[in-house]
């Protein structure tokens, strides 16, 4: 039997067993992060969710509405607004947050990124999502869960998100490396989700979902490390991830961090900003 390589940061992905053992602790808050543009997943939350889980939508709760100036959609909300959301969920400075969704951590990773951005490192994503929890016959409950307001102190941290200006500098210098985690059709421009289709010059395309198995659990750490290293993203590679709205990019950021990659940022504006700015360089196709 081959030796299984552990994650460098196993604290970032919790097994369902570990979640079940800790979810009732007073300092733990379980957060249902399921989301879809096509379905009302808050309604699904109301129908069934992990016991004691509160609900957060990355789009409506964690994203700032675009101002009249044309600010791109889906950017992270500011520190005071984020603190209010966390307080409402009962998440305070000492709370251990466990996020889950229905896509292996895809949407929960946006909450992880926001918490990391505002100085809170006590969060893990439940591996395998709610599907694994249900398949194992674990308990569910319905209805809204509410907790008393908590005190969350935002401490904005550098080195977590990248700005448009920083990405443009990376295009000019080649450092840090740009990792586009969108679908191939988005990368080439065949699928256009902004005013322009294509990708940022110099970016390497690796689909975010390739880090997961078919059952939404994470691929083995050694396999993942080899996968990213072969594409040029080793442990020492300075990396900026991006996608359309910074959500899939946040997941890949989380995976790379769990593998021990220390210098990773997510381009907060992602293609929503870049593809809609006519002065920024793009490449259509693969070259």
C-alpha positions in Angstrom: 0.0 0.0 0.0 1.5 3.4 -1.0 2.4 5.8 1.8 -0.2 8.6 2.2 1.3 12.1 2.4 -0.4 14.3 4.9 -1.3 17.9 4.3 1.2 20.4 5.5 -1.8 22.2 7.1 -4.3 19.5 8.1 -6.1 22.0 10.3 -7.7 23.6 7.2 -9.7 20.5 6.1 -11.6 18.7 8.8 -13.1 15.2 8.4 -16.7 14.6 9.1 -15.7 12.6 12.2 -13.8 15.6 13.5 -16.7 18.0 12.8 -19.1 15.6 14.5 -16.9 15.5 17.6 -16.5 19.3 17.9 -19.6 20.8 16.4 -21.4 21.1 19.8 -18.5 22.9 21.5 -19.4 26.4 22.7 -16.5 28.0 20.8 -17.3 26.3 17.5 -19.7 27.7 14.9 -20.7 25.6 11.9 -21.6 27.6 8.8 -23.6 26.3 5.8 -22.1 28.0 2.8 -24.1 26.3 0.0 -24.8 28.6 -2.9 -26.1 28.6 -6.5 -27.0 31.3 -9.0 -29.8 29.0 -10.3 -31.4 27.7 -7.1 -32.4 29.1 -3.7 -30.0 27.2 -1.5 -31.0 29.1 1.6 -34.3 27.3 1.2 -32.3 24.0 1.1 -30.6 25.1 4.3 -34.0 25.7 5.9 -35.0 22.2 4.9 -31.9 20.4 6.1 -28.5 21.3 7.5 -25.9 20.2 10.0 -27.2 20.6 13.6 -26.5 24.0 14.9 -25.4 25.4 11.5 -26.0 29.0 10.6 -26.2 30.1 7.0 -24.1 32.6 4.9 -24.2 33.5 1.2 -20.9 34.6 -0.2 -22.8 36.7 -2.8 -25.3 38.6 -0.6 -23.5 38.5 2.8 -19.8 38.7 2.0 -19.8 40.8 -1.2 -20.0 44.5 -1.5 -22.7 45.9 -3.9 -21.1 47.8 -6.8 -21.2 51.5 -6.4 -22.4 53.9 -9.2 -18.7 54.5 -10.1 -18.6 51.1 -11.8 -16.8 49.2 -9.1 -16.8 45.5 -10.0 -19.3 43.1 -8.5 -18.5 40.5 -5.9 -15.6 42.3 -4.2 -15.2 41.5 -0.5 -17.1 43.7 1.9 -15.1 46.1 4.1 -13.9 45.3 7.7 -16.8 47.0 9.6 -19.4 45.4 7.4 -17.7 42.0 7.7 -17.6 42.3 11.5 -21.3 43.0 11.6 -22.0 39.8 9.5 -19.8 37.7 11.8 -21.3 39.2 14.9 -24.8 38.4 13.6 -23.8 34.8 13.1 -22.4 34.5 16.6 -18.8 34.4 15.4 -16.4 36.2 17.7 -12.7 36.6 18.0 -12.2 33.2 19.7 -14.7 31.2 17.6 -13.6 28.2 15.6 -15.5 28.3 12.3 -16.3 25.2 10.3 -17.7 25.8 6.8 -19.3 23.4 4.5 -21.2 23.4 1.2 -22.2 21.0 -1.6 -19.2 21.4 -3.8 -16.2 20.2 -1.8 -15.5 23.5 -0.1 -15.8 25.7 -3.3 -18.2 28.3 -1.6 -17.0 27.8 1.9 -13.5 28.9 0.8 -14.8 32.4 0.2 -15.7 32.7 3.9 -12.2 31.3 4.7 -10.6 33.9 2.5 -12.6 36.7 4.1 -11.8 35.6 7.6 -8.1 35.3 6.7 -8.2 38.7 5.1 -9.6 40.2 8.3 -7.1 38.4 10.6 -9.1 35.4 11.8 -7.3 32.1 11.2 -9.6 29.8 13.2 -11.5 28.2 10.3 -11.6 24.8 8.6 -13.6 23.4 5.7 -15.5 20.1 6.1 -14.1 17.7 3.5 -16.6 16.1 1.3 -19.4 18.6 2.1 -22.9 17.9 3.1 -23.1 14.9 0.7 -20.6 13.0 2.7 -22.3 13.9 5.9 -25.6 12.6 4.6 -24.1 9.5 3.0 -22.7 8.5 6.4 -26.1 8.7 8.0 -25.3 11.6 10.3 -28.0 13.8 11.8 -29.6 16.8 10.2 -32.0 19.5 11.4 -34.2 22.1 9.8 -35.1 25.7 10.3 -33.2 28.8 11.2 -30.4 28.7 13.8 -29.6 31.8 15.7 -27.0 32.6 18.3 -26.4 35.6 20.5 -24.3 38.3 18.9 -20.6 38.0 19.3 -17.7 40.5 19.2 -15.7 40.2 16.1 -12.7 42.5 15.7 -11.5 42.8 12.1 -7.7 43.1 11.7 -7.1 43.6 8.0 -4.1 41.7 6.8 -1.9 42.2 3.8 -0.8 39.4 1.6 -4.2 37.7 1.3 -5.8 39.5 -1.7 -4.3 41.1 -4.7 -5.4 44.3 -6.4 -5.7 45.0 -10.1 -2.6 47.1 -10.0 -0.6 44.3 -8.4 -1.8 41.8 -11.0 -0.9 44.3 -13.8 2.6 44.5 -12.3 2.8 40.7 -12.3 1.9 40.7 -16.0 4.8 43.0 -16.7 7.4 41.2 -14.5 6.2 37.6 -14.5 6.2 37.5 -10.7 4.1 36.4 -9.0 2.7 33.7 -11.2 -0.9 34.0 -12.2 -3.1 30.9 -11.8 -6.5 31.0 -13.6 -8.8 28.4 -12.2 -11.8 28.9 -14.5 -13.1 26.5 -17.1 -11.1 26.1 -20.3 -13.9 27.7 -22.2 -13.6 30.8 -20.0 -9.8 30.9 -20.2 -9.8 30.8 -24.0 -12.6 33.3 -24.3 -15.1 30.9 -26.0 -17.3 31.4 -23.0 -17.5 35.1 -22.3 -18.8 36.2 -18.9 -17.7 39.9 -19.0 -17.4 42.5 -21.7 -14.4 40.7 -23.0 -13.5 37.0 -23.0 -10.0 35.5 -22.6 -7.4 35.5 -19.9 -4.7 37.6 -18.2 -1.4 37.4 -20.1 1.0 34.9 -18.6 -1.7 33.0 -16.7 -1.6 29.2 -16.3 -5.0 27.5 -16.4 -5.7 24.7 -13.9 -9.4 24.0 -13.2 -10.2 24.5 -9.5 -12.2 21.3 -9.4 -9.2 19.2 -10.4 -8.1 19.3 -6.8 -11.1 17.1 -5.9 -12.2 13.6 -6.5 -15.6 12.7 -8.0 -17.1 12.4 -4.5 -16.0 16.0 -3.7 -13.3 14.9 -1.3 -9.8 16.3 -1.6 -7.2 14.4 -3.6 -4.3 12.9 -1.7 -1.8 15.6 -0.7 1.2 14.1 -2.5 -0.8 13.8 -5.7 -1.9 17.4 -5.4 1.6 18.7 -4.8 2.9 16.9 -7.8 0.0 18.2 -9.8 0.6 21.8 -9.0 4.4 21.5 -9.1 4.3 20.0 -12.6 2.3 23.1 -13.7 5.0 25.4 -12.2 3.4 26.1 -8.8 5.8 24.7 -6.3 5.9 25.5 -2.5 8.1 28.5 -3.1 6.2 29.9 -6.1 4.7 33.3 -5.5 1.1 32.9 -6.7 -2.0 34.9 -7.4 -5.2 32.9 -8.1 -8.2 34.3 -10.0 -11.4 33.2 -11.6 -14.6 35.1 -12.4 -15.6 36.4 -9.0 -12.8 35.3 -6.6 -14.7 32.2 -5.3 -13.2 29.3 -7.2 -9.9 31.2 -6.8 -10.4 31.3 -3.0 -10.8 27.5 -3.0 -7.5 26.9 -4.9 -5.9 29.5 -2.6 -7.1 27.3 0.4 -5.8 24.1 -1.2 -2.4 25.6 -1.9 -2.2 26.9 1.6 -3.1 23.5 3.0 -0.3 22.1 1.0 2.1 24.5 2.6 2.4 27.2 0.0 2.9 30.4 2.0 2.9 33.2 -0.7 -0.5 32.9 -2.3 -3.1 35.7 -2.8 -6.4 35.8 -4.6 -7.2 38.6 -7.1 -10.3 40.0 -5.5 -11.7 41.6 -8.6 -10.8 38.6 -10.8 -12.2 38.5 -14.4 -15.3 40.4 -13.3 -13.0 43.4 -13.0 -10.3 42.6 -15.5 -12.6 41.5 -18.4 -14.7 44.6 -18.0 -11.8 47.1 -18.1 -11.0 47.9 -21.7 -7.5 49.2 -21.0 -6.2 46.0 -19.4 -4.3 43.5 -21.6 -5.9 40.2 -22.4 -5.2 37.1 -24.5 -7.9 35.3 -26.4 -7.2 31.6 -27.1 -4.3 29.7 -25.6 -1.2 31.7 -26.7 
